[in-house]
Amino acid sequence: MTKLEHLKERLAVVSDLNGAASLLGWDQQTYMPPGGAAARAEQLATLGRLAHEALISDEIGELLEAASAESTGSSSDSDQSCLVRVVRRDYEKARKVPAALVAEIARATSLGMEVWVQARKDSNFVAFQPALRRILDLQRDLAHCLGFEESLYDALLDQYESGMKKSELVRIFSELKVGLVPLVQSISERLDRVDDGVLRKVYPEAAQWEFSLEAARRLGYDFQRGRQDKSVHPFTTSFSVNDVRITTRVDEQFLPTALFGTLHECGHALYEQGVSQNLERSPLASGASLGVHESQSRLWENLVGRSRGFWKFFLPRLKQAFPQNLQDVSLESFYRSINRVEPSLIRVEADEVTYNLHILLRFELESELIESRLALADLPEAWNSGMKALVGVVPHNDAEGVLQDVHWSNGLIGYFPTYSLGNLLSVQLFEKAQAAIPALTAQIENGDFASLLDWLRTNVHQHGRKFLPSQLIQLATGESLQAAPYLRYLTNKYSEIYV
């Protein structure tokens, strides 16, 4: 056995431990009874500590050096060279963090999520505040362990978007905001031109569920290597390239909730299922970053799922599922209804135009929280004020406001910006796919998504974590991440809808 093979063997153990922890996390959000929360927190803490200790062991460090020497002469984009490079980065970062802190973060976030679920149900931020304070304290400790040059926030952001800095986010988001605000203002003067009443009739849950499964299957989601379940907040989790699961939630009085939740999570899952089998049970067997990951979910949810072509194929099938509600609805009317713009309270149900405003707010708030520039007790009011200023609406209660997202209860500080980064990248990738597949529009109209999925598998999915996000974006699109294509896409699409 070569040193590289020995390194892979040891890393597979770390992967197995993380996979087991992910399985417990999936169960906690889908089937676990509430009484299991305390025990689950300890189980996750144990697995988190064991995986961390296995990764930072002296043996891994020695094997890394030996494997690096063995890989000399290999091309820089080979699996071997990329594995050594990525593991070295992970190893050096992980060595900075005490195993006890890793375990405590796992414990606090597992308990915090259960507190959040109840607090959200009761619309009571005060009940969640102590758990969130503990999570923020631990995240600050983590940031100091990891180190940073410019901002405390950078250390946490780097976990989800490697190489990205807060200062760069501020630049990109400023450009995005400058383009979005006049577009939102222009559309706001014409909101009554699109009606989505057809989406707000009663749609029985069972039929919605079956339709969402069929849509995911048609896109290419492999149910032999995945499944869909229900959860409070839709998510995707991967235990293996061959076991990638999604969840959604169903609202019988608003059709888009389940369907677009499924399309969104399906995009994430297609990415994970498309990672090369050669990378299985290694640190490379995952997405390049959360921004790249989000580009896949938003591409399938919006650029495909909210297109005329998609519904030219799917609307007749949807009418078969809900004939009383949809029998007299035209393709153009339905297309306009699912693309209706309306400033709203809930991020996951926001339209394409206003969605990023939700992200800009969360980015501002969480960076202020982690850098101790905003008192935790003032968070609900800061949230409400920000929503009024950016989106033009004010939450009626905490459940509609500061408690609506699961992320902070999971300790995911630095995660939210990746949603907007993914939106930007989704358009750049789709434009490249369109150029490479001249018949793509016609294929989508016929319910054929194989060529698009194949292009994404070739240019994005198969590589896993082999490359930094900036490198992968350059390889796939030939340019760096840009806001202009996304703003152009929104302007063209919605100027036509709200003519």
Summary of the structure (lengths in Angstrom):
residues: 499
radius of gyration: 22.4
end to end distance: 66.4
largest distance: 68.8
contacts: 1686
relative contact order: 0.12
helix: 68%
strand: 3%
